[in-house]
Amino acid sequence: MMTRRHFILSPDHIQSGDQLILIYQGNLLTRGDDYLWQAADVVAHLQVNTQLHLIDEQNNNLFAAHIDEDVVAGLDAEQRSLRGLVFSGNDTALIDAGKANQVLDWYRAHRFCGACGSPTEAVLAQRAVFCSHCEKQYFPRINPCIIVLVTKGREVLLAHHSRYQSKYYSCLAGFIEMGETAEQTVQREVMEEVNVSVDNIRYVSSQSWPFPSQLMLGFFADYNGGDVVPDGVEIEDAKWFDVAQLPQHPSAGISVAGQLIRRYAELVASGKF
Ligand SMILES: [Zn+2]
């Protein structure tokens, strides 16, 4: 049986062939477009107490670390914003670096027990921390959200969010509240954001979204009544668009919004909507 490595290693336990993702103040360190560092090239620059966190549980060879300014200078590295990866087209980098950043941030935010305030200890055999004072164990949390494409025949309802800088339209989205089903969230969010009721809600696909740690559950929903009225807070504008005349919208690569739009356009094109 294959022995599983610990979820946290120190630099002196790294092996040749291991790779590292390095994060400095929320930015990804790269050399050109390359974001994976060979452990052998980096390990001499790291402090002995640096924690290396396992990112690839299947192959056990990819680790992530928060590093300090001296390491950045020593490696002659460039810094790249993680959000910038969303538009880079490099989906693997976004997934790897997004996970690395979530894992590192989660440990940093759980150095103390939320119940009693004592320092926690990292559990090495799984991704968890433990408070030996009150015996609570903490596991990483992912926040589920819905993202929904509301459809009406050949048309889809897309919204311009107030946080978008460009004239960009996308699906509606929101966090699942405690006690809600995902379908209830779809109905509530669509009503709150654009004053429209929906039914025939069906799940399509999902996407991990690491800003900071969401799981986006993507749905189609049929229009069931109401005039479109943007809430004016989150949503600046919302309109029906024929799938053959879409505005600027997310691409279908890693983005579940883009996938929902493309899939629905394909259904329309094949007459199966
Ligand atoms: Zn405690």
Residues whose N, C-alpha, C, O or C-beta is under 5 A from the ligand:
A	BS01	ZN	C113 A115 C116 G117 S118 C131 H133 C134
